[in-house]
Structure formats: C-alpha cells, structure tokens
Amino acid sequence: MRTRFTFFSIAATVLLSVVAAGQNLPWNNPGGGQGPAARQTGPAAPAPRRDLSGIWDAGGAGIGARGMPAAPLTPWGDALGKTHQSGDGARMVPAPDINDPLSTMGDPAGFPRNLLFELRPFQVVHTPNQVLMLYMFEKRWRVIWTDGRQLPKDPDPRWYGYSVGRWEDDYTFVVNSVGTDERTWLDNAGNPHSNDLEVEERYRRVGRDLMELTVTLDDSKVYTRPWVARDKLQLRLLPPDTDLMEMIPSATEAAAVKKIYAAERQQ
Amino acid sequence: MKAKLLGVFLAAAGLLVASAPSFAHHGTASFDTTRDLTLKGTVTDWIWANPHCFLEFDAMDETGTVRNWAVEVSNPTDMTKRGWARGSFKAGDQITVNLQPVKNGAPIGRLRTVTLRDGSTLL
C-alpha cells in the first residue's frame, strides 16, 4: 500500500510539473491553464483607480471552442448563418468541409470574434488618449479612443471595427464599437453578424488581480434581440514579466492542415 | 502491478487532459469516437502548426500494408502547456501511438498518447 501511494505521488508530481512548467516560462509563455485562470501576483489587493494596465488571462474559459448561445436569428441572419460550415456548435461539419475563414484561409478573426473565440492572454496599455489592447492570439492589437470622439456614422467596415471608451466609474471601463466587417464570424459555431453590429464591452476591475468582462451584441439585421455573449468572464492578472507566445493562424499553416483534411475527403 | 497502475494513472491523466477544451478549431464530427487504435510506427514528419499540430508516421496494418498516418493534436500553445515542443519528434523516431481514427477509414486520426522508444509518454 505504501509503495502504491509513493508511486502515485511521484507520477502525480511529474504530471503536474510538466503542466506547471508550461505556465512559468521566461520566454514563450502560453498563458494560464485550461481550467479557470488562477494566477495571482501576490496577496489580494484593491483595484487601482481607472487603470486596466497589465497582462490579463481568462485561461480555458477564454477559448470558446463550442461557440456562444446566441439570440434567435432573423430570416436574413438565418440565411447568412446557413453558409457557415463551422468546426463546432450547431453548424458543425466534418473537418474537410469546414469553411471558417480564420482556420482555413488565415483571415483575421476580426472583432468581436477575438473576444468570443481564442481569447488568449492580452495586454492592456494606457496612453493619454487611447487604451491599446494587444492580443496574444493572432498577435494583433486594437485601439480604443478615449479622447472623447464620437463613433463614426455609416463607417467603412474594418476587420476590427472602430472603438471608443470611457470610464463609467473608477473601476468600470466601457467600450462601444461599430463598423465591423460581416465577412468575419462571431465565434467557432459560425454565428453570423452584419456590418451593422454594435458591441458593448464592460471591463470591471474587481481587484488588483481580477477583472470581469461582459460583452453585449446588438445586431437587429441578424438577431431578433440584443444578447450577452460573455457574461462576467473572469480575467486574471499575469506577472508583468510574462513573455507571451506567438499564436498566429497563418495562411501557410492553414494550407498545410487543409491538405491533410483533403486527404480524408479523397478516401 | 506497477505496469497496471501506470496504465490506470495514464488513462486518468489522459482523460483529464483530453477533457480540457483544447481542440478549439473543430469538434468530433470527423472521428469515430467508438474506436481506439494502437499502432507502432516510424515518424515521417512533425508539423508544429495552427490550428492543429500533426504527427505523421508510417505504420503497418494487420494486412501487412504500410500506410502513412497523420494524427492531430491541439495547437502549439496548448501543446506547450503539456510539455510538447517543436523539437519533440524527428523523422525516423520509433513510436507507439494510441489514436482515435476518422470515420471513413482514411489514415487520419486524433492522437491520444504517443510513447517514444525510451519509454517516455506524451499525452
């Protein structure tokens, strides 16, 4: 019995060491674990005022592999959604038949898919007139203007839209965005959106090491009502010396993977 | 006894790791989730890529035919968390692979565990 206990203890230690090693790398750190992020940089401490600076990680909860439970579709939205053959969720098809522009062609994830799928660690940087969000996944960034400007009227669509932000109170930063490109999907279930999509993000800093993100989507062309896609998603602060991995879905790599799946279809 | 315990431990650990939502690109539509194959073979390529890494290897089936298999794991970020690396395999490595094949009989599948010639196992 003692031998058995010793064996399991050693085996468990080895496994946990391997998992932990992937979370404490000085270079190419992949972020938190697959479960709820649990990293702390020190004892619990109050949130700083009007400051989201730092590297934040939702752990496995950020991935969103199955997609999001969306609001009912309008007829126009349903027709658009039927053209999406997704890797998971209600529109899931076998791998060779997936037509996700992100995974099969290396297109940008776009906004707000970057919040709803593969939300890996990201860094927030404040400048005098902007908040910058630097995402590990795709190695892309967003500019959120805080200089008081208004969102554009009838904007030319962009992969990552147009965003303005304001402090609702000392610990809640609210971002409003328009002008997204309807070629992108909302999530890994292939939920669609139109160019008319309006997005609200609410970042509530609960403590020094914890922040909550709520994302609300309003797109009356596609959905019969506004819906909450992320509801108080917990984000944990990573150590400031964390060097994040590159996680870039390149067109070259997508083509290599697509070639393998094509062999499956030809069988 | 020790081998049996190791098997139980690896199965439990594999279940723990496999249950994590790491296969983010696609679900199980392609795979025959009722089948489980163990093949001995020789590595021909190790593709370290998004959205999935692929281990390619030659293995002989029960009829004596050698087929080139391509088995997927998750992306480099998630595999790094599990202790895998771009240099984990090289062509010519002798391996034993436990996998879940696709439904249509193609030599493609989802890797569960791979054991190297020195006895070390990645999962």
Chai-1 contact restraints between the chains, C-beta under 6 A:
chainA,res_idxA,chainB,res_idxB,connection_type,confidence,min_distance_angstrom,max_distance_angstrom,comment,restraint_id
A,F7,B,L5,contact,1.0,0.0,6.0,A-B,restraint_1
A,A11,B,F9,contact,1.0,0.0,6.0,A-B,restraint_2
A,L15,B,A13,contact,1.0,0.0,6.0,A-B,restraint_3
A,V18,B,G83,contact,1.0,0.0,6.0,A-B,restraint_4
A,G22,B,T80,contact,1.0,0.0,6.0,A-B,restraint_5
A,G22,B,K81,contact,1.0,0.0,6.0,A-B,restraint_6
A,P30,B,T77,contact,1.0,0.0,6.0,A-B,restraint_7
A,P30,B,T80,contact,1.0,0.0,6.0,A-B,restraint_8
A,P30,B,K81,contact,1.0,0.0,6.0,A-B,restraint_9
A,Q34,B,A20,contact,1.0,0.0,6.0,A-B,restraint_10
A,G60,B,P21,contact,1.0,0.0,6.0,A-B,restraint_11
A,I63,B,P21,contact,1.0,0.0,6.0,A-B,restraint_12
A,I63,B,A24,contact,1.0,0.0,6.0,A-B,restraint_13
A,A65,B,P21,contact,1.0,0.0,6.0,A-B,restraint_14
A,A65,B,A24,contact,1.0,0.0,6.0,A-B,restraint_15
A,G87,B,H25,contact,1.0,0.0,6.0,A-B,restraint_16
A,G87,B,H26,contact,1.0,0.0,6.0,A-B,restraint_17
A,D88,B,G27,contact,1.0,0.0,6.0,A-B,restraint_18
A,M92,B,G27,contact,1.0,0.0,6.0,A-B,restraint_19
A,M92,B,A29,contact,1.0,0.0,6.0,A-B,restraint_20
A,P94,B,A29,contact,1.0,0.0,6.0,A-B,restraint_21
A,P94,B,S30,contact,1.0,0.0,6.0,A-B,restraint_22
A,A95,B,H26,contact,1.0,0.0,6.0,A-B,restraint_23
A,A95,B,S30,contact,1.0,0.0,6.0,A-B,restraint_24
A,S103,B,H25,contact,1.0,0.0,6.0,A-B,restraint_25
A,S103,B,P51,contact,1.0,0.0,6.0,A-B,restraint_26
A,M245,B,T77,contact,1.0,0.0,6.0,A-B,restraint_27
A,M247,B,T77,contact,1.0,0.0,6.0,A-B,restraint_28
A,P249,B,N50,contact,1.0,0.0,6.0,A-B,restraint_29
A,E253,B,A49,contact,1.0,0.0,6.0,A-B,restraint_30
A,E253,B,N50,contact,1.0,0.0,6.0,A-B,restraint_31
A,A256,B,A49,contact,1.0,0.0,6.0,A-B,restraint_32
A,V257,B,H52,contact,1.0,0.0,6.0,A-B,restraint_33
A,I260,B,F54,contact,1.0,0.0,6.0,A-B,restraint_34
A,I260,B,A70,contact,1.0,0.0,6.0,A-B,restraint_35
A,E264,B,V102,contact,1.0,0.0,6.0,A-B,restraint_36
A,E264,B,A106,contact,1.0,0.0,6.0,A-B,restraint_37
A,E264,B,I108,contact,1.0,0.0,6.0,A-B,restraint_38
A,Q267,B,N104,contact,1.0,0.0,6.0,A-B,restraint_39
A,Q267,B,G105,contact,1.0,0.0,6.0,A-B,restraint_40
A,Q267,B,A106,contact,1.0,0.0,6.0,A-B,restraint_41
